[in-house]
Amino acid sequence: MTTQHIPKINWFKRIGWLVLIWGGSIGALAVVALIFRVIMHLIGMTS
């Protein structure tokens, strides 16, 4: 019976991907909010 060696994934790489995806989602949310603000301003819905 042979045992396969599964390489350990670097934790820094995993955390890096997590931070990258989190930052990207926050950035996308900010862009959508900005677009909504511009649209609302253009149709006269200002506060």
N, CA, C and O atoms as a printed pandas DataFrame, in Angstrom:
     atom_number atom_name residue_name chain_id  residue_number  x_coord  y_coord  z_coord
0              1         N          MET        A               1    0.851   -1.179    0.000
1              2        CA          MET        A               1    0.000    0.000    0.000
2              3         C          MET        A               1    0.895    1.239    0.000
3              4         O          MET        A               1    1.804    1.364    0.821
4              5         N          THR        A               2    0.629    2.127   -0.909
5              6        CA          THR        A               2    1.427    3.353   -0.996
6              7         C          THR        A               2    0.657    4.504   -0.376
7              8         O          THR        A               2   -0.567    4.591   -0.484
8              9         N          THR        A               3    1.385    5.362    0.258
9             10        CA          THR        A               3    0.756    6.552    0.823
10            11         C          THR        A               3    1.116    7.742   -0.044
11            12         O          THR        A               3    2.270    7.919   -0.436
12            13         N          GLN        A               4    0.131    8.539   -0.333
13            14        CA          GLN        A               4    0.363    9.729   -1.145
14            15         C          GLN        A               4    0.652   10.903   -0.231
15            16         O          GLN        A               4   -0.004   11.106    0.790
16            17         N          HIS        A               5    1.643   11.659   -0.626
17            18        CA          HIS        A               5    2.001   12.845    0.149
18            19         C          HIS        A               5    1.217   14.030   -0.387
19            20         O          HIS        A               5    1.387   14.426   -1.540
20            21         N          ILE        A               6    0.361   14.592    0.449
21            22        CA          ILE        A               6   -0.422   15.763    0.060
22            23         C          ILE        A               6    0.307   16.988    0.589
23            24         O          ILE        A               6    0.495   17.124    1.798
24            25         N          PRO        A               7    0.720   17.881   -0.305
25            26        CA          PRO        A               7    1.459   19.062    0.167
26            27         C          PRO        A               7    0.556   19.985    0.982
27            28         O          PRO        A               7   -0.618   20.174    0.662
28            29         N          LYS        A               8    1.122   20.548    2.028
29            30        CA          LYS        A               8    0.374   21.495    2.850
30            31         C          LYS        A               8    0.280   22.828    2.123
31            32         O          LYS        A               8    1.260   23.321    1.563
32            33         N          ILE        A               9   -0.907   23.397    2.144
33            34        CA          ILE        A               9   -1.102   24.699    1.515
34            35         C          ILE        A               9   -0.653   25.769    2.503
35            36         O          ILE        A               9   -1.002   25.739    3.683
36            37         N          ASN        A              10    0.110   26.689    2.001
37            38        CA          ASN        A              10    0.645   27.750    2.836
38            39         C          ASN        A              10   -0.503   28.592    3.410
39            40         O          ASN        A              10   -1.368   29.061    2.670
40            41         N          TRP        A              11   -0.502   28.775    4.729
41            42        CA          TRP        A              11   -1.570   29.531    5.385
42            43         C          TRP        A              11   -1.557   30.993    4.977
43            44         O          TRP        A              11   -2.611   31.622    4.883
44            45         N          PHE        A              12   -0.367   31.539    4.733
45            46        CA          PHE        A              12   -0.300   32.934    4.299
46            47         C          PHE        A              12   -0.977   33.109    2.944
47            48         O          PHE        A              12   -1.601   34.138    2.684
48            49         N          LYS        A              13   -0.853   32.112    2.092
49            50        CA          LYS        A              13   -1.497   32.172    0.779
50            51         C          LYS        A              13   -3.024   32.121    0.936
51            52         O          LYS        A              13   -3.750   32.844    0.254
52            53         N          ARG        A              14   -3.491   31.273    1.829
53            54        CA          ARG        A              14   -4.939   31.184    2.071
54            55         C          ARG        A              14   -5.484   32.489    2.638
55            56         O          ARG        A              14   -6.520   32.980    2.190
56            57         N          ILE        A              15   -4.795   33.045    3.611
57            58        CA          ILE        A              15   -5.227   34.309    4.209
58            59         C          ILE        A              15   -5.174   35.427    3.170
59            60         O          ILE        A              15   -6.043   36.299    3.139
60            61         N          GLY        A              16   -4.151   35.394    2.326
61            62        CA          GLY        A              16   -4.036   36.395    1.263
62            63         C          GLY        A              16   -5.216   36.352    0.314
63            64         O          GLY        A              16   -5.761   37.393   -0.052
64            65         N          TRP        A              17   -5.615   35.146   -0.089
65            66        CA          TRP        A              17   -6.774   35.016   -0.972
66            67         C          TRP        A              17   -8.045   35.488   -0.273
67            68         O          TRP        A              17   -8.890   36.139   -0.888
68            69         N          LEU        A              18   -8.179   35.162    1.001
69            70        CA          LEU        A              18   -9.348   35.601    1.762
70            71         C          LEU        A              18   -9.439   37.120    1.799
71            72         O          LEU        A              18  -10.503   37.693    1.567
72            73         N          VAL        A              19   -8.321   37.764    2.090
73            74        CA          VAL        A              19   -8.289   39.228    2.149
74            75         C          VAL        A              19   -8.555   39.825    0.770
75            76         O          VAL        A              19   -9.261   40.826    0.652
76            77         N          LEU        A              20   -7.995   39.216   -0.270
77            78        CA          LEU        A              20   -8.198   39.712   -1.634
78            79         C          LEU        A              20   -9.669   39.625   -2.042
79            80         O          LEU        A              20  -10.217   40.577   -2.597
80            81         N          ILE        A              21  -10.299   38.502   -1.773
81            82        CA          ILE        A              21  -11.714   38.335   -2.129
82            83         C          ILE        A              21  -12.593   39.270   -1.295
83            84         O          ILE        A              21  -13.537   39.864   -1.814
84            85         N          TRP        A              22  -12.280   39.399   -0.004
85            86        CA          TRP        A              22  -13.039   40.303    0.864
86            87         C          TRP        A              22  -12.909   41.747    0.385
87            88         O          TRP        A              22  -13.902   42.469    0.297
88            89         N          GLY        A              23  -11.695   42.158    0.079
89            90        CA          GLY        A              23  -11.468   43.520   -0.406
90            91         C          GLY        A              23  -12.166   43.771   -1.736
91            92         O          GLY        A              23  -12.714   44.849   -1.965
92            93         N          GLY        A              24  -12.142   42.771   -2.607
93            94        CA          GLY        A              24  -12.829   42.903   -3.889
94            95         C          GLY        A              24  -14.328   43.042   -3.723
95            96         O          GLY        A              24  -14.964   43.817   -4.437
96            97         N          SER        A              25  -14.896   42.300   -2.793
97            98        CA          SER        A              25  -16.343   42.399   -2.579
98            99         C          SER        A              25  -16.718   43.746   -1.971
99           100         O          SER        A              25  -17.756   44.311   -2.316
100          101         N          ILE        A              26  -15.891   44.261   -1.076
101          102        CA          ILE        A              26  -16.143   45.586   -0.505
102          103         C          ILE        A              26  -16.031   46.655   -1.596
103          104         O          ILE        A              26  -16.836   47.585   -1.645
104          105         N          GLY        A              27  -15.039   46.516   -2.462
105          106        CA          GLY        A              27  -14.877   47.463   -3.566
106          107         C          GLY        A              27  -16.054   47.426   -4.525
107          108         O          GLY        A              27  -16.529   48.470   -4.970
108          109         N          ALA        A              28  -16.529   46.221   -4.846
109          110        CA          ALA        A              28  -17.678   46.089   -5.744
110          111         C          ALA        A              28  -18.928   46.702   -5.118
111          112         O          ALA        A              28  -19.711   47.359   -5.804
112          113         N          LEU        A              29  -19.113   46.490   -3.828
113          114        CA          LEU        A              29  -20.252   47.084   -3.133
114          115         C          LEU        A              29  -20.178   48.605   -3.152
115          116         O          LEU        A              29  -21.199   49.273   -3.314
116          117         N          ALA        A              30  -18.991   49.152   -2.988
117          118        CA          ALA        A              30  -18.815   50.607   -3.028
118          119         C          ALA        A              30  -19.142   51.161   -4.411
119          120         O          ALA        A              30  -19.754   52.223   -4.525
120          121         N          VAL        A              31  -18.740   50.449   -5.460
121          122        CA          VAL        A              31  -19.032   50.899   -6.827
122          123         C          VAL        A              31  -20.539   50.891   -7.074
123          124         O          VAL        A              31  -21.077   51.838   -7.648
124          125         N          VAL        A              32  -21.218   49.837   -6.649
125          126        CA          VAL        A              32  -22.673   49.758   -6.832
126          127         C          VAL        A              32  -23.365   50.878   -6.056
127          128         O          VAL        A              32  -24.295   51.498   -6.571
128          129         N          ALA        A              33  -22.928   51.142   -4.834
129          130        CA          ALA        A              33  -23.521   52.223   -4.038
130          131         C          ALA        A              33  -23.298   53.572   -4.710
131          132         O          ALA        A              33  -24.192   54.418   -4.713
132          133         N          LEU        A              34  -22.122   53.777   -5.273
133          134        CA          LEU        A              34  -21.832   55.030   -5.970
134          135         C          LEU        A              34  -22.723   55.190   -7.201
135          136         O          LEU        A              34  -23.222   56.283   -7.470
136          137         N          ILE        A              35  -22.918   54.116   -7.937
137          138        CA          ILE        A              35  -23.788   54.168   -9.118
138          139         C          ILE        A              35  -25.218   54.515   -8.705
139          140         O          ILE        A              35  -25.870   55.337   -9.350
140          141         N          PHE        A              36  -25.703   53.892   -7.635
141          142        CA          PHE        A              36  -27.046   54.217   -7.145
142          143         C          PHE        A              36  -27.148   55.678   -6.725
143          144         O          PHE        A              36  -28.152   56.337   -6.997
144          145         N          ARG        A              37  -26.113   56.184   -6.062
145          146        CA          ARG        A              37  -26.130   57.599   -5.652
146          147         C          ARG        A              37  -26.196   58.527   -6.852
147          148         O          ARG        A              37  -26.940   59.508   -6.840
148          149         N          VAL        A              38  -25.423   58.225   -7.888
149          150        CA          VAL        A              38  -25.411   59.062   -9.094
150          151         C          VAL        A              38  -26.774   59.014   -9.775
151          152         O          VAL        A              38  -27.301   60.048  -10.185
152          153         N          ILE        A              39  -27.342   57.825   -9.895
153          154        CA          ILE        A              39  -28.657   57.695  -10.533
154          155         C          ILE        A              39  -29.713   58.459   -9.737
155          156         O          ILE        A              39  -30.531   59.175  -10.315
156          157         N          MET        A              40  -29.697   58.310   -8.422
157          158        CA          MET        A              40  -30.679   59.010   -7.596
158          159         C          MET        A              40  -30.502   60.524   -7.690
159          160         O          MET        A              40  -31.486   61.265   -7.677
160          161         N          HIS        A              41  -29.267   60.984   -7.783
161          162        CA          HIS        A              41  -29.015   62.419   -7.926
162          163         C          HIS        A              41  -29.525   62.922   -9.278
163          164         O          HIS        A              41  -30.087   64.014   -9.363
164          165         N          LEU        A              42  -29.330   62.128  -10.331
165          166        CA          LEU        A              42  -29.759   62.542  -11.666
166          167         C          LEU        A              42  -31.277   62.644  -11.790
167          168         O          LEU        A              42  -31.778   63.472  -12.551
168          169         N          ILE        A              43  -32.013   61.813  -11.054
169          170        CA          ILE        A              43  -33.474   61.876  -11.164
170          171         C          ILE        A              43  -34.089   62.769  -10.088
171          172         O          ILE        A              43  -35.310   62.818   -9.942
172          173         N          GLY        A              44  -33.245   63.471   -9.338
173          174        CA          GLY        A              44  -33.749   64.467   -8.409
174          175         C          GLY        A              44  -34.023   63.971   -7.005
175          176         O          GLY        A              44  -34.686   64.662   -6.230
176          177         N          MET        A              45  -33.543   62.820   -6.663
177          178        CA          MET        A              45  -33.760   62.286   -5.312
178          179         C          MET        A              45  -32.566   62.624   -4.426
179          180         O          MET        A              45  -31.808   61.741   -4.024
180          181         N          THR        A              46  -32.408   63.905   -4.129
181          182        CA          THR        A              46  -31.291   64.327   -3.284
182          183         C          THR        A              46  -31.787   64.598   -1.878
183          184         O          THR        A              46  -32.955   64.927   -1.669
184          185         N          SER        A              47  -30.910   64.459   -0.941
185          186        CA          SER        A              47  -31.303   64.717    0.450
186          187         C          SER        A              47  -30.783   66.059    0.910
187          188         O          SER        A              47  -31.013   66.451    2.054
